């Protein structure tokens, strides 16, 4: 039988739908018997749903930063 530690290790795969039939069956069987793991998976699903609702971070232009770093590197090499 699956342990709580094993369930936690596979929880991301479960939530992402990346488990095979047998693995999913073992996890579901464990969840039927373990109240704490059911609570953990519920919290993980809630967290996942909340994160999906957040706006995406704006994409910043990395070129000015790369230019400044290159200039600093050139200055260091000249010394």
Residue pairs with C-beta under 8 A, 6 or more apart in sequence:
1 26
1 29
1 30
2 26
2 27
2 29
2 30
4 30
4 34
4 36
4 37
7 27
7 30
7 31
7 34
7 37
7 40
7 41
8 37
8 40
10 19
10 23
10 27
11 40
11 41
11 44
13 19
13 23
14 24
14 27
14 41
15 41
15 44
15 45
15 48
19 27
30 37
31 37
31 38
31 41
